[in-house]
Amino acid sequence: MTVLFISGSPSAGSRTGRLVDHLAGRLDRPATVLRLRDLPAEPLLHGDVTHPELARAARLVRAAEVIVVATPIYKAAYTGLLKSFLDVLPQGAFTGKSVVPIATGGTVAHLLAVDYALRPVLSVLGARHVTRGLFVLDTQIEPLAEELLPRIDALLEEVPLAEVA
Ligand SMILES: Cc1cc2nc3c(=O)[nH]c(=O)nc-3n(C[C@H](O)[C@H](O)[C@H](O)COP(=O)(O)O)c2cc1C
């Protein structure tokens, strides 16, 4: 089972990125982490899918059977960086894949953004199965709040990722 984590934060020292690293570390198998902030901005914004780094990122998506899409909530939705990336993927890029939506945010007021903003775009890309979402407050990430562990493990077990570590 090939697992790809996509981190949609543009920030250096991203808390979403740290959460992703933690989740990847809980799996009993290697997983690839794609940090969208590392992609070249101009080809991304211009939709230049021939750029080698964008082509490589698209190959990682194609090869993955499970994709964990993690984004900070910015202005009550997922980030523009994540949208830019999803926009350059081909139609149906998530077809046949299980997708796990995850968001971090500063206030629980926006926890439903996982469902009203992120989930529809994952479905439109053809995801076979979009799991329950996970919303994590930024204050719960560093250090990772103990109470999150059962929620994280329950979520990971919802997709065919085999045993968590
Ligand atoms: C530009 C910007 C907009 C934000 N807007 C929201 C928001 O609307 N709702 C919310 O809950 N948190 C908001 N936040 C807080 C971030 O979602 C939160 O701190 C997140 O964990 C940051 O993740 P990162 O460090 O990976 O970028 C915002 C942060 C920034 C920088």
The ligand as a Gaussian input file, in Angstrom:
#p B3LYP/6-31G(d) Opt

LIG

0 1
 C       -3.283000      33.744000       6.895000
 C       -3.854000      32.894000       8.001000
 C       -5.213000      32.743000       8.085000
 C       -5.764000      31.942000       9.095000
 N       -7.120000      31.789000       9.136000
 C       -7.665000      30.949000      10.052000
 C       -9.064000      30.713000      10.069000
 O       -9.824000      31.272000       9.304000
 N       -9.545000      29.825000      10.974000
 C       -8.743000      29.164000      11.870000
 O       -9.236000      28.340000      12.656000
 N       -7.396000      29.385000      11.882000
 C       -6.840000      30.252000      10.994000
 N       -5.488000      30.461000      10.981000
 C       -4.648000      29.720000      11.953000
 C       -4.014000      28.498000      11.281000
 O       -4.967000      27.706000      10.603000
 C       -3.335000      27.585000      12.302000
 O       -2.457000      28.308000      13.124000
 C       -2.615000      26.446000      11.578000
 O       -2.317000      25.404000      12.494000
 C       -1.336000      26.934000      10.923000
 O       -0.732000      25.865000      10.281000
 P        0.719000      25.988000       9.607000
 O        1.690000      26.345000      10.717000
 O        0.962000      24.649000       9.041000
 O        0.615000      27.058000       8.551000
 C       -4.918000      31.290000      10.029000
 C       -3.536000      31.487000       9.945000
 C       -3.005000      32.273000       8.953000
 C       -1.495000      32.464000       8.877000

